[in-house]
Amino acid sequence: MTAPNYPRPPFDSAPQAYPGRTHSMTPVPDHGETSYVGRERLKGKVALITGADSGIGRAVAIAFAREGANVLLSYLEENEDAADTVGVCQASGQKALALPGDIADPAHCKQLIDAAIEQFGQLDVIVNNAAFQKSAQSLAEISDDEWRRHYDVNLHAMFYILRAAEPHLKPGASVINTASINAKMPPVSQVAYSSTKGAITNFTTGLAGLWAEKGVRVNAVLPGPVWTPLITSTMAPEEYKHFGEQVPMQRPGQPVELAGAYVYLASDESTYTNAAMIAVAGGAPNL
């Protein structure tokens, strides 16, 4: 098998309004629509994935469905990306349900858990993946609302979802949090975003210890630069034109290249993996 010839910067994609759309990007990200082949590693499981309409969440949803899981897809607002993701998952022969809403709202987080139990009767895997990001060159550029939005979406929602899920998670269940290599190597333009990712790694470690007796594993994936709509909708064109050049592989990852890490952590192949931080970052150091 030869390595895929994925695009390298510079990129000329047009800027987008947050949260961005997949097919408005140039090049269009690869989520595994035509390439990911499942092996029934998640057969019979039910997974909730946040931020599942595009980017890493979409790639995870597609991979999980092709591995035999039924999926509940959480995303912010009605858009064609979510409908397309549902269609790809259903084409794999699995059930896929999408629920729009703002996970910054604790009530909506509880609704997601309630929907999973009502629709599927169980919940085996939770992927906390949704994120808000906005670059700034000084603290003065970060408004109070933007600072709170980073924490409400990236960290507080994770707590709301897992608190609501706690009574329903049985031994063998898996929680996978999307952190970032920014947790340990924060870029100067992403102070707010990176601070939430540092908090996520700490929360992951603490919860893994707390829930170990329950038989519920809690791990995190730490992506490096990944080509998703979040990039073209939260960064300036001069930033994302060269996105990914800074890592040894000299390109951003494609969402499908991260899916395997989530499948491993969700599967019964990782029953002794707990509190792990798996970096998928193109060779960028994870110190």
Residue pairs with C-beta under 8 A, 6 or more apart in sequence:
4 30
4 35
4 254
6 30
6 251
6 253
6 254
6 257
7 27
7 227
7 251
8 244
8 250
8 251
9 241
9 242
9 243
9 244
9 245
9 250
9 251
9 252
10 241
10 242
11 26
11 27
11 240
11 241
11 242
11 243
12 26
12 241
13 24
13 25
13 26
13 27
13 232
13 240
14 24
14 26
14 232
15 232
15 233
15 236
15 237
16 24
16 25
16 229
16 232
16 233
17 233
18 132
18 134
18 233
18 234
19 54
19 76
19 77
19 229
19 230
19 233
20 54
20 228
20 229
20 230
20 231
20 232
20 233
20 234
21 54
21 79
21 80
21 81
21 229
22 28
22 29
22 31
22 54
22 55
22 58
22 81
22 84
22 229
23 80
23 81
24 229
24 232
25 227
25 229
25 232
27 227
29 54
29 55
29 227
29 228
29 229
29 254
29 255
30 254
30 255
30 256
31 55
31 58
31 59
31 62
31 254
31 255
31 256
31 259
32 59
32 62
32 63
32 66
32 255
32 256
32 259
33 62
33 88
35 256
36 59
36 62
36 63
36 66
36 256
36 259
37 66
38 63
38 65
38 66
38 67
38 68
38 92
39 67
40 67
40 68
41 67
41 68
41 263
41 267
41 268
41 269
42 64
42 67
42 68
42 69
42 125
42 263
42 266
42 267
43 67
43 68
43 69
44 68
44 69
45 64
45 68
45 69
45 70
45 124
45 125
45 266
46 69
46 70
46 71
46 72
46 116
46 120
46 121
46 122
46 123
46 124
46 125
47 64
47 69
47 70
47 71
47 72
47 123
47 124
47 125
47 126
47 127
47 266
48 71
48 72
48 74
48 112
48 113
48 116
48 123
48 125
48 126
48 127
48 161
48 165
49 57
49 60
49 61
49 64
49 71
49 72
49 73
49 74
49 127
49 129
50 57
50 74
50 75
50 103
50 112
50 127
50 128
50 129
50 130
50 157
50 161
51 57
51 74
51 75
51 76
51 129
51 130
51 131
51 178
52 58
52 60
52 61
52 71
52 73
52 74
52 75
52 82
52 85
52 98
52 127
52 129
53 73
53 75
53 76
53 79
53 81
53 82
53 85
53 98
54 75
54 81
54 85
54 228
54 229
55 226
55 228
55 229
55 230
55 255
56 129
56 178
56 223
56 226
56 228
56 255
56 258
57 73
57 75
57 127
57 129
57 130
58 81
58 85
58 255
59 255
59 256
59 258
59 259
60 127
60 129
60 258
60 259
60 262
60 263
61 71
61 73
61 85
61 89
61 96
62 85
62 88
62 89
62 92
62 256
62 259
63 256
63 259
63 260
63 262
63 263
64 71
64 89
64 125
64 262
64 263
64 266
65 71
65 88
65 89
65 90
65 92
65 93
65 94
65 96
66 92
67 263
67 267
68 94
69 94
69 124
69 125
69 266
70 94
70 95
70 96
70 120
71 89
71 94
71 95
71 96
71 97
72 96
72 97
72 98
72 99
72 112
72 115
72 116
72 119
72 120
73 82
73 85
73 86
73 89
73 96
73 97
73 98
73 99
74 98
74 99
74 101
74 103
74 112
74 130
75 81
75 82
75 98
75 99
75 100
75 130
76 100
76 101
76 102
76 130
77 100
78 100
81 229
82 98
82 100
83 98
85 96
85 98
86 96
86 97
86 98
89 96
90 96
95 119
95 120
97 115
97 119
99 111
99 112
99 115
101 108
101 111
101 112
102 108
103 109
103 112
103 130
103 153
103 157
103 160
103 161
104 149
104 152
104 153
104 156
104 157
106 160
109 157
109 160
109 161
109 164
110 160
110 164
112 161
112 164
113 123
113 161
113 164
113 165
113 168
114 164
116 122
116 123
116 168
117 123
117 168
122 168
122 170
123 165
123 168
123 169
123 173
124 170
124 172
124 173
124 174
124 266
125 173
125 174
125 175
125 176
125 266
126 161
126 162
126 165
126 169
126 173
126 174
126 175
126 176
127 176
127 177
127 178
127 262
127 266
128 157
128 158
128 161
128 162
128 175
128 176
128 177
128 178
129 178
130 153
130 154
130 157
131 153
131 154
131 178
131 193
131 196
131 230
132 149
132 150
132 152
132 153
132 154
132 193
132 234
133 150
133 190
133 193
133 230
133 234
134 142
134 146
134 150
134 192
134 193
134 234
135 189
135 190
135 234
135 235
135 236
135 239
136 142
136 146
136 189
136 190
136 191
136 192
137 188
137 189
139 191
142 191
142 192
146 192
147 192
150 192
150 193
150 195
150 196
151 196
154 193
154 196
154 197
154 200
155 196
155 199
155 200
155 203
158 177
158 200
158 203
159 203
162 175
162 207
169 175
169 211
169 214
169 216
170 215
170 216
171 214
171 215
171 216
172 215
172 216
172 268
172 271
173 215
173 216
173 217
174 216
174 217
174 218
174 219
174 265
174 266
174 270
175 207
175 211
175 216
175 217
175 218
175 219
176 219
176 220
176 221
176 262
176 265
176 266
177 200
177 203
177 204
177 218
177 219
177 220
177 221
178 200
178 220
178 221
178 223
179 197
179 200
179 201
179 204
179 220
179 221
179 222
179 277
180 193
180 194
180 197
180 222
180 223
180 224
181 222
181 223
181 224
181 279
181 281
181 284
181 286
182 190
182 193
182 194
182 197
182 198
183 194
183 197
183 198
183 200
183 201
183 222
184 198
184 201
184 286
184 287
185 284
185 285
185 286
185 287
186 194
186 195
186 198
187 194
189 239
197 222
200 220
201 220
201 222
201 277
204 218
204 219
204 220
204 275
204 277
205 275
207 218
208 217
208 218
208 219
208 274
208 275
209 275
211 217
211 218
212 274
217 265
217 270
217 271
217 273
217 274
218 274
218 275
219 265
219 270
219 273
219 274
219 275
219 276
219 277
219 278
220 276
220 277
220 278
221 258
221 261
221 262
221 265
221 278
221 279
221 280
222 277
222 278
222 279
222 280
222 281
222 286
223 253
223 258
223 279
223 280
223 281
224 247
224 252
224 253
224 279
224 280
224 281
224 282
224 284
225 231
225 243
225 244
225 246
225 247
225 252
225 253
225 281
225 282
225 284
226 252
226 253
226 254
226 255
226 257
226 258
227 243
227 244
227 252
227 253
227 254
227 255
228 255
231 240
231 243
231 252
232 240
235 243
243 252
244 250
244 251
244 252
244 253
244 282
245 251
246 284
247 281
247 282
247 283
247 284
248 282
248 283
248 284
249 282
249 283
251 282
252 282
253 280
253 281
253 282
257 280
258 280
261 278
261 280
264 270
264 273
265 273
265 276
265 278
277 286
279 286
